[in-house]
Amino acid sequence: MPAFNAARTLRETYDEFMAQGIVDLVIVVDDPSQDEPVAIGRTL
């Protein structure tokens, strides 16, 4: 899942993916974001 400057929406997007029941693993890709989505991704 691309996460460029997506810290505000990352958790919501993740929850929507997981609610579908067809996703086993989400890989967060951070292209030098300025809002630290990696820190949020680690908590998911």
Secondary structure, DSSP 8 states (H G I E B T S, - for coil): -B-TT-TTTHHHHHHHHHHTS--S----B--S-SS-HHHHHHH-
